Structure formats: C-alpha cells, structure tokens
C-alpha cells in the first residue's frame, strides 16, 4: 500500500476508540467511521511502524443491515455522537469487545471480567456542554454549536441536541437569537479577530442549578444587560444559579480565563451526589454524566470493600469527588491534583460535607507524591487519558499499598499501566466497564488490584 492511494477494504472488526479494522495483503489498516461487515473505499493517509496503516473513508461500497436511523438529523455532520447509527445494545457490545481485545493483546490475564454496566440515561445525560460561535459557510449566518466533521472551521448549530436536556437547548437558542440581532463578529482563530467565542452551560442534574458561561475576547465592549434579562426570563426546568462572562484573549481555540466577571448570581453550582454536596466551579472537572457518576463511584466503593481505619490516596482527584465519597469510613483521605482551582474546590467541598479527615494537595502527582509522608493502605488512580505518569506510577509501587482501584477513561493507557503494576507484584482481581458516554465510543473501566 502507498500513501495517498485509494483501496477497497472489507472491515472485519473494530478497535478502541471505534475505528474499523481491515486487513490488506496481511497488513492491518484502521479506518475511522466504519463498521464490521462494510466494504469501503478509503485513501491511505498514514503509514508508520508505531500506528500502522491509517486510511480515510471515501465511500461505503456495501453497507451493513444492523445500522439504525440516527436519533438526530445532523449526526452525519456533528462529531458529537459518532455511534448514533447503532442501537444501544450494539454500542455496549462493541465497547466490551474493544476493551477485551486491548486487554488480551496486552497479555492482561487471570482476572474476573464483570461485563459492562449501561448508563442510567441514554439521552439527555450530559451535565456540561461547550458550544462554539462561528458560521456554517464562510460569511454565512452566525451559528452556535459543534465543529463539523472534516471541516474544522465550520460550526453547525445544535439546537436540537439529544444528549443534553431541554434547558441547554433553550439557553443555546436564546443566546443565538440574541447575538444574531447584533453585528458582533465571532472569533476567527487564524486572524485572531472577533468577539464571540463560546457558550458553556453546566447543570447540576440533582439540584437543578444552572451556570451559563459566555466566553468572549476583549476586542469589543458590549453591554450584556439585555442578554442577562433574556436568559433569566427563560422558562426552564432548572434554575439559573449564575451567569458569568469569561474574557479570553488567548490565540488558541480553547476555553480559558484571563478574567471572569459574575454578571448574575454566583459563579458556581452545587450538586448532590450520593448524599454529599459538591461545589462545581466554571473550570473544575466533574464527570459529565451525573447519574452515571453515581453508579461509577458506587462501583469504586464496592470494589474497595472495607475501608475502615485505612489511609486512602486519591490520585488525580479533581474536585475530590471519589475521595470524599469513600472518606466517611476511611481513617484519612489524601487527594492530589494538578489544577489548583480544583483543589480549592475539593477543600471547600470537604468543609461543606463536614469531612475532617481529607487533605487535598495541589501539584503534579509525579512530583507531589515524592514528599507525602502518609503511607496508603488503598490507592485510587483516576488519571487523565495519558494514564499515570511513569514517575508517579513508580512511587505508587514503592508505597506498597495492599489495594489499588484504577478508574480509567482510556483502556489503551490502562493496559500499559496494568502491565507495569502486574510486573511489580500486583494481581488484577476484577475488571468492570461503566458506560458514561452513550452514542460515543468512549467508556470507563474500573479495575481492582491487590498485592
């Protein structure tokens, strides 16, 4: 096979995250947006010794009969729900197959596999969405929504999105209608010009509190009084707890804050989770599927078993959610997190919940862990996609904790870390998957290891 040439492939299986796999003259080829059983035409885009052969789908020559009509009429354009053309059971089957294949290929053996637990809500499950201002066609009408697949500078309005609840749709529609009446330009990344950047909406599903975050540059001085009036007047199921204005003059296309102004109410929301209260700040990490998070954290608690009078380390703790959920029975919880705002929120949450046995430390896990004096009985690992930093993993092993609970959002990095841990004398007792992201290829994996 040669780069930039088109070939016909028969997709035989899938691999994480949701890529189709074909074989051509003995060589493995991955093709995004394809399904087992399809015959496709694809152009080879990349060949390397590490990632193998990758090809871009050009055309489906023969389709499969198990595809369904997507729940949304823009699924083929919006990149949000890449698995929308599969029924939910098939989505779960694919996720199990992909994670099991990675574990098998990594020679991860001798554990009990407990299958996959589905999401409590299959639609309207997201508690946070980050929408982008732009246009669909160059010079066209203002849009607010998601990047169009394979057209990085086109934004499609997602005012009928089915994975967020009705309040999000009403807020998006009202925001778009407001700014369409103005001549305010959206921010153009290449030119570094414009005003409107993002709309970020967060909702505490159990309390109903909503935080609206309008993100703009400082290039225009615009009076937002009318916008505030229109948003607060909306007939919503939840209630607006705060409207904030984030000023962001960074050159890159990311939501970050140079300054945050509170326009209405307060700049955080309060969520109830498994009997505890959590204050969620605008930029703090919080699982995007609230009902799913309750099930996921209950699974972690069950995997831990008896934590009475034990010291628990919660590494990559975010706002301290998992640590605080296990804290009532633990002797002490030590949480470490890189993002300072998240650590401050974790400390506030511990006070909110009257938990006096929690200590939260801000800093890089790989560095901070070297200076922690406590010795853990149980370590909870919930790292970002890249997995546990090798230096941090080395310290995890040196702590010699009897139990490790590993919560992973990326089974590829999980396999790498499990190989290191098993080589260091840990045995994997059980693994269970938790679906937190219906209609996408992503899945959470929870593992219990013991020394």
ROLUM-895480 format. One record per atom (N, C-alpha, C): residue in one letter; z, y, x. Coordinates in steps of 0.001 Angstrom, whole numbers, plus 500000, padded with zeros to 6 digits. Example, Ala and Ser with C-alpha at 12.3 -4.5 7.8 and 13.67 -1.06 7.14 Angstrom:
<nodes>
a507800494310513190 a507800495500512300 a507800496700513200 s507080497750512850 s507140498940513670 s507870500030512900 
</nodes>
This chain:
<nodes>
x500000498797500839 x500000500000500000 x500000501247500871 x499259502246500382 x499180503503501121 x499705504645500255 x500325505627500906 x500830506791500177 x499682507540499512 x500003508110498348 x499085508911497531 x498002508076496857 x498009506756497033 x497048505905496328 x497681505360495057 x496855505132494022 x497328504605492740 x497115503103492677 x498109502405492103 x498044500944491967 x498532500551490573 x498177499365490166 x498710498798488930 x499902497901489272 x500988498057488521 x502201497281488767 x502691496648487476 x503274495461487585 x503986494844486473 x505479495017486749 x506166495734485866 x507600495984486044 x508363494714485665 x509124494187486612 x509797492905486401 x511267493047486009 x511926494073486548 x513354494246486261 x513717495711486461 x515033496020486375 x515483497393486617 x516571497386487678 x516768498539488293 x517886498707489216 x518511500074488980 x519794500209489348 x520521501465489142 x519900502579489973 x519738503806489410 x520059504198488044 x518817504184487147 x518552503076486529 x517494502975485521 x516073503037486053 x515842502555487262 x514480502530487807 x513842501174487552 x512552501172487229 x511826499922487104 x511485499367488474 x511476498039488585 x511181497378489864 x509973496470489701 x509007496631490594 x507817495773490626 x507664495223492040 x506803494214492174 x506500493661493500 x504982493621493664 x504533494115494814 x503090494177495073 x502839493552496437 x502174492402496418 x501901491654497660 x503187491467498466 x504263491121497747 x505539490819498392 x506427492018498654 x505893493220498468 x506690494432498712 x507322494924497418 x508599495321497520 x509310495855496362 x508932497322496153 x508690497682494874 x508317499048494518 x509200499510493361 x509789500704493465 x510567501253492348 x509770502370491678 x509785502351490340 x509045503337489544 x509976503872488465 x510295505175488515 x511168505782487510 x510506505763486138 x511344505782485094 x510889505879483696 x510006504718483270 x510308503523483777 x509576502326483364 x510558501246482937 x510047500247482217 x510883499186481649 x510334497810481999 x511203496809482114 x510744495449482382 x509740494983481326 x508626494429481803 x507582493956480902 x506406494906480791 x506570496152481224 x505460497105481158 x504476496883482306 x503205497074481990 x502179497138483023 x501817498606483168 x501931499134484392 x501775500574484583 x500827500892485723 x500314502117485679 x499589502665486823 x500508503703487450 x500714503625488774 x501631504546489455 x501081504902490830 x501444506114491281 x500988506605492586 x502122506476493598 x501842505858494739 x502839505696495792 x503159507066496380 x504459507437496333 x504881508759496803 x505697508695498087 x506316507537498338 x507206507449499497 x507262506027500017 x507244505883501328 x507435504587501977 x508392504785503139 x509515504058503094 x510449504165504212 x511191502853504364 x511735502652505560 x512462501410505828 x513777501372505051 x514339502560504733 x515616502610504019 x515445502453502510 x514611503293501916 x514495503304500451 x513329502472499940 x512532501899500827 x511411501062500404 x510264501893499867 x509498501299498957 x508332501972498386 x508712502571497038 x508406503857496877 x508632504523495598 x507305505017495055 x507150504888493746 x505900505317493116 x506202506128491873 x505291507059491545 x505447507918490365 x504555507411489249 x505143507264488064 x504400506764486909 x503260507705486543 x502063507129486390 x500896507889485946 x500586507566484489 x500626506249484164 x500232505824482824 x500814504442482527 x501232504237481273 x501643502905480827 x500419502214480260 x499993501142480925 x498783500429480503 x499090499424479389 x500209498722479498 x500653497793478461 x502137498018478232 x502496498324476970 x503885498669476673 x504663497445476188 x505984497627475979 x506861496549475525 x507209496763474055 x507540495664473362 x507785495763471922 x509237496078471585 x510124496150472596 x511533496416472284 x511895497901472354 x510920498756472643 x511187500194472629 x511420500672471198 x512288501661471046 x512537502227469717 x512112503697469703 x512060504265468502 x511756505689468366 x512977506476468839 x512811507392469799 x513965508160470294 x514624508966469175 x515932509245469356 x516697509983468355 x516348511459468335 x515545511888469295 x515257513315469460 x513762513479469732 x513140514480469104 x511683514615469241 x511240515270470543 x512198515655471395 x511808516206472701 x512295515333473856 x512672514085473550 x513193513189474596 x512220513016475753 x510917513050475446 x509904512844476498 x509805514047477434 x510363515196477015 x510311516397477844 x511661516711478496 x512739516589477698 x514079516899478201 x514582515740479046 x515171516046480192 x515649514982481072 x517024514452480721 x517621514921479609 x518996514572479297 x519220513129478891 x518337512568478067 x518541511219477505 x517409510292477928 x517426509859479168 x516317509058479693 x516253507658479098 x517356507207478448 x517360505875477824 x517258505940476305 x516763507052475776 x516741507255474328 x515805506289473601 x514877505683474331 x513908504772473682 x514396503318473695 x515682503114474032 x516294501784473980 x517431501795472964 x517575500704472186 x518735500643471302 x519990500499472164 x521160500809471570 x522379500932472374 x522766499614473051 x522601498502472349 x522949497208472948 x522098496934474190 x520802497252474097 x519908497048475251 x520321497953476409 x520704499197476101 x521193500101477151 x522371499473477897 x523326498932477138 x524506498310477750 x524122497095478577 x523209496272478053 x522755495081478787 x522123495469480117 x521305496533480099 x520663496996481335 x521702497465482348 x522723498181481883 x523757498696482791 x524529497547483440 x524879496547482634 x525577495374483178 x524701494690484219 x523426494502483884 x522504493810484789 x522356494568486109 x522243495890486025 x522039496697487234 x523265496681488145 x524463496811487551 x525684496809488369 x525927495419488957 x525739494372488138 x525931492998488632 x524979492695489789 x523733493167489679 x522763492914490751 x523209493581492047 x523704494828491946 x524197495528493143 x525368494785493770 x526292494309492939 x527447493559493446 x527003492262494123 x526057491575493490 x525551490314494065 x524841490560495394 x523981491590495417 x523234491905496649 x524183492328497770 x525323492923497400 x526315493333498403 x527283492231498765 x527029491036498231 x527875489863498503 x529325490098498073 x529504490812496966 x530832491016496380 x531094489828495459 x532080489000495813 x532282487739495088 x533764487497494789 x534013486464493994 x535368485969493778 x536214486781492828 x535600487606491991 x536347488434491047 x536044487991489615 x536897488418488697 x536644488174487278 x535867489367486722 x534705489092486138 x533896490174485556 x534180490259484064 x534672491412483627 x535132491570482246 x534119492270481345 x532868492365481798 x531816492930480951 x531866494439480858 x531346494967479764 x531259496416479574 x531898496794478246 x532640497896478264 x533209498435477034 x532351499626476615 x531900499621475363 x530990500680474922 x531720501994474689 x530955503067474582 x531521504383474306 x531982504437472850 x533171505029472581 x533630505141471198 x532649505923470315 x531985506905470918 x530964507682470204 x529647507532470964 x528589507214470222 x527275507058470862 x526489508366470789 x526767509194469775 x526167510520469651 x527284511560469601 x526916512804469908 x527854513934469860 x529128513662470662 x528946513070471848 x530114512687472645 x530428513658473778 x529514514526474152 x529741515386475319 x530638516567474969 x531605516855475840 x532507517988475621 x532147519190476486 x531085519063477265 x530626520186478093 x529111520103478247 x528448521254478114 x527013521317478404 x526714522630479121 x525833522526480088 x525406523678480865 x523929523924480549 x523658524992479809 x522284525318479408 x521735526420480313 x520420526437480478 x519759527399481363 x518811528289480565 x518820529593480887 x517845530520480299 x516528530418481065 x515420530588480353 x514122530566481013 x513008530720480004 x511870530109480297 x510779530046479328 x510058528711479485 x509360528325478440 x508630527051478459 x507318527220479219 x506631528297478921 x505393528653479617 x505611529994480312 x504942530197481429 x505115531425482191 x504811532640481312 x505801533544481216 x505618534738480400 x505827534503478919 x506250533313478546 x506439532973477137 x507766533476476600 x508059533085475353 x509286533494474674 x510505532912475393 x511622533657475361 x512855533214476010 x513315531876475429 x513702530958476293 x514233529658475876 x515631529482476469 x516377528531475912 x517728528239476409 x517969526751476229 x518103526044477344 x518276524595477220 x518245523884478551 x517355522886478654 x517320521998479805 x515991522122480553 x516008521733481833 x514780521695482623 x513858520601482085 x512585520912481996 x511592519941481525 x511294518954482647 x511188517674482291 x510896516645483293 x509570516938483995 x509590516871485313 x508396517054486156 x507817518473486093 x508576519424485520 x508149520827485506 x509390521672485775 x509736521787487045 x511052522311487423 x511314523746486962 x510288524545486707 x510521525932486314 x510381526150484809 x510177525087484041 x510082525207482587 x511405524797481949 x511859525595480988 x513096525312480256 x512756525098478787 x513213523975478232 x512973523687476818 x514261523908476029 x514141524595474899 x515309524851474055 x515782523549473406 x517077523281473483 x517630522011472970 x518608522290471825 x518129523040470828 x518997523438469723 x519237522318468709 x518633521153468959 x518868520006468079 x519389518802468876 x520045519095470018 x520519518027470903 x521546517153470174 x521357515829470273 x522183514886469512 x523392514365470298 x523497514692471587 x524649514183472345 x525782515206472431 x525576516381471812 x526656517360471661 x526892517575470170 x528097518067469815 x528357518220468382 x527753519508467838 x527848519666466524 x527187520769465836 x527613522139466314 x528861522283466779 x529321523585467264 x528514524066468468 x528174523141469353 x527360523502470516 x526000524022470056 x525419523329469084 x524080523713468609 x524115525103467965 x525173525377467198 x525295526696466549 x525471527803467588 x526292527539468607 x526530528546469651 x525257528806470446 x524532527742470798 x523272527900471540 x522278528717470722 x522112528363469442 x521142529057468584 x521491530536468451 x522782530834468211 x523212532229468059 x522994533018469349 x523287532373470493 x523097533038471791 x521629533344472044 x520778532367471768 x519340532552471990 x518787533636471069 x519186533607469805 x518706534621468853 x519144536017469286 x520392536122469776 x520892537430470229 x520046537977471370 x519817537156472392 x519140537674473585 x517622537766473416 x517073537067472432 x515650537252472135 x515386538640471558 x516410539228470944 x516253540577470364 x516319541656471436 x516739541284472624 x516796542238473736 x515584541998474646 x515389542876475580 x514323542683476577 x514907542223477911 x516097541653477873 x516766541252479108 x516020540083479757 x515720540184481042 x514981539106481715 x515907537963482144 x515372536750482129 x516142535643482689 x515980535634484205 x516899534973484899 x516899534966486360 x515815534030486896 x514942534593487752 x513884533798488389 x514343533437489803 x514521532142490030 x515121531660491281 x514301532059492497 x512978531940492420 x512139532214493587 x512107533709493936 x512126534558492910 x512071536006493146 x513466536615493304 x514498535865492919 x515880536371492923 x516014537601492039 x515313537585490923 x515346538722489997 x515679538238488596 x516380539093487840 x516673538780486448 x518156538846486154 x518501538679484886 x519877538864484438 x520487537585483858 x519841536982482865 x520403535833482152 x520248534548482957 x521358533843483183 x521300532614483982 x521649531372483158 x522875531295482667 x523323530064481990 x524244530365480818 x524318529391479936 x525341529353478900 x526061528026479076 x527373528068479331 x528165526848479491 x529162526787478340 x529125525697477590 x530034525525476455 x530925524312476719 x532235524491476541 x533191523387476652 x534003523316475357 x534288522093474936 x535098521920473724 x536150520846473957 x537387521167473608 x538450520169473626 x538342519401472307 x537849518191472387 x537494517437471184 x538707517175470296 x539863516900470885 x541043516550470089 x541781517766469520 x541661518922470182 x542328520123469665 x541353521074468985 x540056520933469267 x539043521790468643 x538810523106469346 x539525523361470461 x539355524640471158 x538023524681471911 x537353525848471841 x536031526005472448 x536056527170473431 x535423526958474591 x535267528014475595 x533778528272475802 x533369529521475612 x531972529924475803 x531887530744477079 x530994530346477974 x530862530998479279 x529415531468479451 x529222532774479402 x527896533358479646 x527792533706481123 x526774533185481780 x526601533396483226 x525389534292483456 x525609535422484130 x524519536353484427 x524643536853485861 x523621537582486298 x523719538307487570 x524340539677487274 x524462540500488299 x524957541875488109 x523789542871488106 x522569542366487957 x521398543243488084 x521190544164486883 x521852543854485773 x521763544696484573 x523183544947484070 x523441546150483595 x524732546470482987 x524537546457481469 x524904545352480818 x524632545172479391 x525942545073478613 x526012545775477495 x527201545757476638 x527189544487475781 x528172543613475980 x528206542313475291 x529042542331474008 x529426543513473537 x530275543608472345 x529656542912471142 x528360543174470882 x527675542587469733 x527589541067469871 x527345540591471081 x527283539148471346 x528619538496471004 x529723539114471403 x531065538576471122 x531295538510469613 x530912539571468921 x531083539612467462 x530307538484466782 x529089538248467237 x528243537219466611 x528778535812466876 x529270535562468079 x529796534223468408 x531100533959467653 x531983534942467617 x533274534741466942 x533130534672465423 x532001535150464891 x531776535109463438 x531145533789462979 x530767532927463917 x530105531667463550 x531048530757462755 x530467530017461810 x531222529041461018 x531226527712461777 x532292527470462531 x532373526301463406 x533443525331462916 x533290524063463303 x534337523076463011 x535550523304463910 x535288523666465168 x536356524002466098 x536651525485466038 x537408525978467038 x537730527412467056 x537503527967468461 x536951529169468500 x536700529826469785 x538031530248470397 x538387529628471518 x539622529990472221 x539354531098473226 x538112531154473721 x537790532177474706 x536301532347474904 x535913533570475236 x534541533868475674 x534676534572477013 x534023534028478027 x534112534636479353 x532717534981479862 x532682535925480784 x531425536374481391 x531524536127482894 x530751535169483381 x530738534839484805 x529608535583485494 x529955536350486510 x528954537077487305 x528595536230488518 x527314535940488649 x526848535017489683 x525582535578490318 x525709536087491534 x524552536628492255 x524071535699493363 x524496534451493327 x524034533505494356 x522531533272494205 x521880532964495308 x520423532782495291 x520027531440494692 x520889530437494829 x520529529091494359 x520782528944492862 x520199527899492290 x520274527669490844 x521501526829490488 x522691527361490803 x523935526654490476 x524879527625489766 x525734527064488916 x526731527899488237 x527930528052489157 x528111529256489690 x529295529545490490 x529755530955490134 x530978531290490515 x531553532555490069 x531809533498491230 x531152534667491225 x531547535753492113 x532701536517491465 x532650536588490122 x533707537240489347 x533672536678487926 x534840536543487310 x534916536070485921 x535659537107485090 x535018537567484007 x535646538533483095 x535951537840481770 x537150538010481271 x537502537458479962 x537145538483478892 x536186538127478039 x535706539039477007 x536474538890475701 x536989537668475474 x537690537389474222 x538629536211474439 x539851536323473901 x540791535202474004 x541228534949475436 x541146533682475852 x541582533293477198 x540487532483477895 x540683532270479206 x539616531648479985 x539841530144480203 x540542529527479289 x540743528078479386 x540930527500477992 x540828526166477897 x541127525471476648 x542171524404476935 x542887523987475903 x543895522942476025 x543405521696475293 x543450520562475981 x543061519287475367 x544256518339475348 x544335517526474305 x545345516463474221 x544683515151474608 x545326514417475512 x544769513141475955 x545905512139476119 x545896511096475322 x546906510034475404 x548328510582475397 x548552511565474525 x549894512119474370 x550265513198475364 x549356513550476270 x549614514613477248 x548673515788477010 x549095516977477446 x548264518174477292 x547616518516478637 x546355518936478577 x545641519318479795 x544946520654479591 x545250521573480521 x544605522884480528 x543303522759481314 x542195523108480683 x540884522951481322 x540307524333481607 x540209524672482890 x539636525948483321 x538108525868483324 x537418527021483403 x535955527028483303 x535243526104484288 x535758526000485515 x535034525253486541 x535754523962486965 x536790523589486225 x537535522379486562 x536774521144486088 x536868520058486877 x536247518801486446 x537115518161485367 x536458517708484314 x537113516935483267 x536059515985482718 x536406514738482505 x535416513769482026 x534686514331480808 x533360514218480798 x532560514866479757 x532585514138478412 x533161512938478380 x533263512162477142 x534750511953476863 x535325512790476001 x536786512789475800 x537292511461475254 x536677510983474178 x537118509720473574 x536898508564474556 x535829508635475313 x535577507631476344 x536597507710477464 x537013508941477821 x538009509134478887 x539340508504478497 x539713508624477222 x540954507993476764 x540912506486476980 x539754505891476689 x539585504442476881 x539545504097478370 x538859504926479166 x538753504683480611 x540130504744481270 x540923505785480957 x542231505936481576 x543216504872481081 x543032504433479836 x543853503318479336 x543533502046480109 x542254501882480458 x541823500728481249 x542468500776482639 x542488501964483251 x543124502131484567 x544608501775484475 x545253502267483429 x546688502000483237 x546940500499483067 x546055499833482304 x546186498385482097 x545964497616483399 x544985498064484191 x544692497403485472 x545868497534486433 x546595498655486350 x547740498880487238 x548911497976486874 x549063497711485592 x550212496902485186 x551507497667485369 x552491497026485945 x553821497620486076 x553865498606487249 x554065499897486921 x554161500912487989 x555580501466488113 x556542500784487469 x557939501245487514 x558427501404488956 x558986502586489230 x559584502886490547 x558608502690491709 x557342502929491440 x556341502804492509 x555751504182492826 x555370504365494099 x554687505598494518 x553183505390494335 x552566506313493584 x551136506196493269 x550388507353493917 x549345507036494679 x548442508059495213 x547227508156494295 x546912509379493866 x545724509631493044 x544774510473493882 x543846509807494554 x542934510497495471 x541677510940494730 x541201512164495038 x540112512811494299 x540589513014492856 x541757513655492720 x542475513657491439 x541955514669490431 x541085515624490849 x540609516631489908 x541778517416489346 x541843517543488019 x542956518260487379 x544161517350487163 x544161516193487830 x545327515314487824 x545468514452486587 x544358514236485893 x544418513519484616 x544966512110484767 x544345511298485626 x544777509896485760 x546209509825486272 x546518510612487305 x547853510587487900 x548937510896486883 x548676511895486038 x549697512276485056 x549824511252483938 x548748510563483629 x548815509530482591 x549672508346483060 x549656508055484373 x550474506946484879 x551855507421485349 x552054508745485437 x553294509299486000 x554569508935485249 x554566508875483895 x555827508619483190 x556559507359483644 x555831506367484145 x556503505137484583 x556607505029486105 x555960505939486823 x555957505846488286 x557158506577488894 x557498506189490120 x558548506893490851 x558045508277491269 x556808508309491807 x556209509559492247 x554685509423492241 x553994510524491913 x552526510564491990 x552133511662492965 x551292511314493932 x550746512291494879 x549249512384494644 x548789513560494221 x547366513762493968 x546749514663495016 x545543514300495483 x544833515123496479 x543445515444495938 x543041516707496051 x541762517159495504 x541236518327496335 x539932518347496585 x539305519392497412 x539312520755496724 x539031520796495423 x538847522064494715 x540210522665494354 x540493523841494934 x541814524472494781 x542128524802493325 x541115525292492584 x541345525647491177 x541783524429490373 x541191523272490713 x541551522036490009 x542998521651490309 x543416521847491559 x544796521515491946 x545786522432491244 x545453523734491162 x546328524667490439 x546448524252488979 x545312523821488407 x545329523350487014 x546176522084486896 x546085521187487881 x546882519950487871 x548369520279487894 x548762521256488710 x550174521651488786 x550642522235487454 x549781523078486854 x550125523670485552 x550238522588484483 x549317521615484532 x549335520532483547 x550610519698483667 x551034519450484907 x552271518681485116 x553471519419484518 x553496520757484685 x554577521567484080 x554490521496482561 x553270521599482053 x553012521560480610 x553547520267480000 x553456519190480775 x553859517866480289 x555262517451480758 x555966518419481365 x557342518160481837 x557417516968482796 x556431516867483664 x556407515794484662 x556873516366485995 x558033515938486434 x558606516489487665 x558388515594488878 x557716514459488667 x557519513524489775 x556084513554490303 x555379514671490062 x553982514788490517 x553854515861491599 x553160515537492662 x552864516502493728 x551347516545493895 x550756517750493818 x549318517878493963 x548990518751495169 x548085518267495998 x547763518929497266 x546273519266497290 x545961520518497668 x544567520947497769 x544042520701499176 x542843520150499276 x542215519943500578 x541296518744500582 x540565518617501663 x539664517482501841 x540502516209501983 x540235515236501127 x541021513991501132 x541067513382502539 x539919513392503228 x539838512763504551 x540768513436505568 x541085514735505355 x541969515450506284 x543418515439505808 x543616515760504527 x544972515866503982 x545722514551504078 x545029513466503830 x545654512139503788 x546330511779505117 x545853512402506202 x546423512102507524 x547856512625507665 x548208513632506848 x549518514284507014 x550503513966505889 x550110513103504958 x551014512762503861 x552087511810504361 x553337512150504063 x554450511346504590 x554800510152503688 x554555510280502391 x554893509188501461 x554040507950501746 x554595506793501436 x553860505530501567 x553585504991500159 x552322504799499815 x551997504403498442 x552147502901498190 x552571502575496975 x552527501184496503 x551188500905495827 x550673501935495155 x549391501819494443 x548540503027494805 x547266502796495086 x546325503892495341 x545235503860494270 x545034505018493629 x543926505164492686 x542839505968493378 x541648505411493430 x540492506088494022 x539505506427492909 x539179507705492780 x538180508134491788 x537264509152492454 x536458508699493426 x535697509627494265 x534433510155493583 x533810511173494177 x532504511627493688 x531422510596493992 x530189510922493656 x529081509945493758 x528925509314495139 x529217510088496166 x529015509585497534 x530027508516497912 x531066508325497094 x532099507340497422 x533205507953498257 x534074507103498775 x535212507565499581 x534725507864501003 x535107509026501521 x534725509383502899 x535255508299503846 x534443507864504821 x534880506790505729 x536223507036506400 x536501508295506778 x537799508612507407 x538924508394506404 x538707508858505164 x539720508680504120 x539921507202503811 x538831506447503797 x538932505015503499 x539713504284504592 x539542504740505823 x540278504155506936 x541789504380506754 x542171505578506293 x543587505870506039 x544114505102504834 x543255504949503823 x543642504141502661 x544043502736503126 x543242502172504013 x543516500824504535 x544807500810505358 x545006501853506189 x546206501920507038 x547487502060506210 x547395502664505032 x548583502795504174 x549087501437503704 x548175500458503692 x548568499079503394 x549194498927501991 x548673499711501030 x549182499624499652 x548882498242499084 x549789497759498237 x549608496415497682 x548479496370496658 x548250497513495973 x547227497542494928 x546317498768495098 x545043498588494797 x544100499706494729 x543346499591493410 x543297500693492667 x542440500768491481 x541315501739491824 x540094501245491822 x538928502051492205 x538116502344490944 x537975503641490638 x537166504085489495 x535907504732490058 x534747504171489734 x533510504624490369 x532468505079489345 x531820506215489649 x530699506672488826 x529368506302489470 x529417505657490631 x528197505271491332 x528362503875491928 x527816502831491279 x528012501468491779 x527432501218493165 x526480502039493605 x525912501861494952 x526962502164496020 x527624503324495904 x528659503659496900 x529888502778496707 x530132502334495474 x531247501409495216 x531086500128496024 x529889499552496002 x529640498306496734 x529924498487498228 x529449499610498777 x529684499891500209 x531179499941500514 x531949500642499656 x533390500774499887 x534126499450499663 x533688498654498688 x534315497352498450 x534103496416499636 x532940496511500270 x532677495685501459 x533681496008502564 x533964497306502753 x534924497730503781 x536332497255503418 x536714497416502150 x538063497056501714 x538310495552501774 x537314494755501393 x537492493298501440 x537550492812502887 x536812493460503759 x536851493103505180 x538224493415505772 x538903494413505162 x540226494826505654 x541358494004505026 x541016492996504241 x542051492104503716 x542365492260502240 x541632493126501536 x541850493258500089 x540986492260499325 x541534491755498227 x540784490846497368 x540518491549496043 x539286491431495552 x538931492028494262 x539339491055493170 x540262491503492312 x540740490632491244 x539824490683490024 x539495491920489569 x538670492025488365 x537883493329488362 x536763493291487645 x535879494451487516 x535460494567486054 x535511495799485548 x535060496046484182 x534269497351484144 x533213497390483337 x532410498595483193 x532836499350481943 x532729500676482020 x533014501526480858 x531850502477480662 x531201502387479509 x530089503292479249 x530627504635478771 x530346505659479552 x530775507018479215 x529580507912478881 x528366507401479130 x527188508264479052 x526055507581478285 x526224507337476957 x525153506721476179 x523834507492476317 x522738506735476326 x521359507247476399 x520987507744477794 x521852507468478779 x521540507731480189 x521781506426480955 x521285506322482184 x521506505091482958 x522873505015483629 x523711506025483479 x524966506090484235 x526090505316483566 x527028504831484387 x528126504007483886 x529304504107484854 x530524503976484330 x531726503931485157 x532114502486485410 x532643502210486609 x533090500864486958 x534537500953487440 x535387500088486896 x536798500053487297 x537091498710487966 x537675498769489164 x537997497549489935 x539490497531490265 x540066496337490222 x541439496167490715 x541410495295491938 x541981495807493032 x542082495072494285 x543552494903494655 x543877493841495337 x545236493661495826 x545198493112497251 x546286493379497987 x546349492959499389 x546724491475499468 
</nodes>
